[in-house]
Every structure is written in C-alpha cells, then in structure tokens.
Amino acid sequence: MSHTPGPYTVKTRTNGVCAMIETRDGKELAMLDCGTISFLDNVSNANLFAAAPDMLKALEQALPFLVDLAQASDDESHYREDTNAFRKEIEALIAKAKG
C-alpha cells in the first residue's frame, strides 16, 4: 500500500466545505465539511493532514541517525535508553502511517 505523494496543499472553500486537500497537481485528495466542527478547526485539521507526507519523510530520515546515536552511546547511559525509546516510537509512527 502506498500513499499519494506530497506535497499537499490546503484550499479553503465555501458551500459547506471548509477545506480541500489537494495534491501538487491540483487533484482533490480529501474534503473536510463544516458539519459539526468549526471552520477554523477544520482548516487546522486540513493543515495537519497536508503536512503528513513531509512529517513521514522527516521521521524516515531521522531514524538511521537515532540508531547510530544509540549505538554510539555509553552502555550505562540513560541517553541510550531514551534514544532507543524514541527510535521505537518513531518506528511505530512510520508503521502506522504506512498502514
């Protein structure tokens, strides 16, 4: 399974649609309607959604550095423990994003 490549942009709309998330070539990816959530909350949600591909890429790029950092840390240091815990959290987020 693969997601639609970013970047995504957010366009605010009218006629009951608060925000539209579009691909780089202008294709509609998702619509957030103004049902029970306020306009500003919907636009904030759309911005978060639109940032997801960039956040995933950043997490994937950070992961090897965390692995190297944990391996370079002193065995008795809490730094290694913290780095490994953070690495596991990032791995779980990447897996969640990729389904």
C-alpha positions as CSV (number, residue, x, y, z in Angstrom):
1,M,0.0,0.0,0.0
2,S,1.3,3.4,-0.9
3,H,0.0,6.9,-0.1
4,T,-0.4,9.7,-2.7
5,P,2.9,11.5,-2.8
6,G,3.1,15.0,-1.4
7,P,3.3,17.8,-1.1
8,Y,-0.3,18.5,-0.4
9,T,-1.9,22.0,-0.2
10,V,-5.0,23.2,1.6
11,K,-7.6,25.3,-0.1
12,T,-10.5,26.9,1.9
13,R,-13.8,26.6,0.2
14,T,-17.5,27.6,0.6
15,N,-20.8,25.7,0.1
16,G,-20.5,23.6,3.2
17,V,-16.9,22.5,2.5
18,C,-14.4,24.1,5.0
19,A,-11.2,22.8,3.4
20,M,-10.0,20.8,0.5
21,I,-6.7,19.0,0.5
22,E,-5.1,18.8,-3.0
23,T,-2.1,17.1,-4.5
24,R,0.7,19.0,-6.1
25,D,-1.1,18.8,-9.5
26,G,-4.4,20.1,-8.1
27,K,-6.3,16.8,-7.7
28,E,-8.7,16.7,-4.8
29,L,-7.4,14.3,-2.2
30,A,-9.8,15.0,0.7
31,M,-12.7,17.3,1.7
32,L,-13.5,18.4,5.2
33,D,-17.0,19.7,5.5
34,C,-18.2,22.2,8.1
35,G,-20.7,19.8,9.7
36,T,-20.1,19.7,13.5
37,I,-16.5,21.1,13.6
38,S,-15.8,24.8,13.3
39,F,-14.3,26.3,10.2
40,L,-11.0,27.1,11.9
41,D,-10.7,23.6,13.4
42,N,-11.4,22.1,10.0
43,V,-8.7,24.2,8.4
44,S,-6.3,23.3,11.2
45,N,-7.1,19.6,10.7
46,A,-6.5,20.0,7.0
47,N,-3.1,21.7,7.6
48,L,-2.1,18.8,9.8
49,F,-3.2,16.3,7.1
50,A,-1.4,18.2,4.4
51,A,1.9,18.1,6.5
52,A,1.7,14.3,6.9
53,P,3.9,13.4,3.9
54,D,6.6,15.8,4.9
55,M,6.5,14.6,8.5
56,L,6.7,11.0,7.4
57,K,9.7,11.8,5.2
58,A,11.4,13.6,8.1
59,L,10.8,10.7,10.5
60,E,12.2,8.2,7.9
61,Q,15.3,10.4,7.5
62,A,15.8,10.8,11.3
63,L,15.5,7.0,12.1
64,P,19.0,6.0,10.9
65,F,20.6,8.8,12.9
66,L,18.8,7.6,16.1
67,V,20.0,4.1,15.5
68,D,23.6,5.3,15.1
69,L,23.3,7.6,18.1
70,A,22.0,4.8,20.3
71,Q,24.9,2.5,19.2
72,A,27.5,5.2,19.9
73,S,26.1,6.0,23.4
74,D,27.7,4.6,26.6
75,D,26.0,1.3,27.6
76,E,25.3,2.6,31.1
77,S,23.9,5.9,29.9
78,H,20.2,6.9,30.2
79,Y,20.9,8.6,26.9
80,R,20.9,5.2,25.1
81,E,17.7,4.1,26.8
82,D,16.0,7.4,25.9
83,T,17.3,7.3,22.3
84,N,16.1,3.7,21.9
85,A,12.7,4.5,23.3
86,F,12.4,7.5,20.9
87,R,13.5,5.2,18.0
88,K,10.8,2.7,18.8
89,E,8.2,5.4,18.9
90,I,9.3,6.7,15.5
91,E,9.2,3.2,14.1
92,A,5.7,2.7,15.4
93,L,4.6,6.1,13.9
94,I,6.1,5.2,10.5
95,A,4.4,1.8,10.5
96,K,1.1,3.5,11.5
97,A,1.4,6.0,8.6
98,K,2.2,3.3,6.1
99,G,-0.6,1.0,7.3
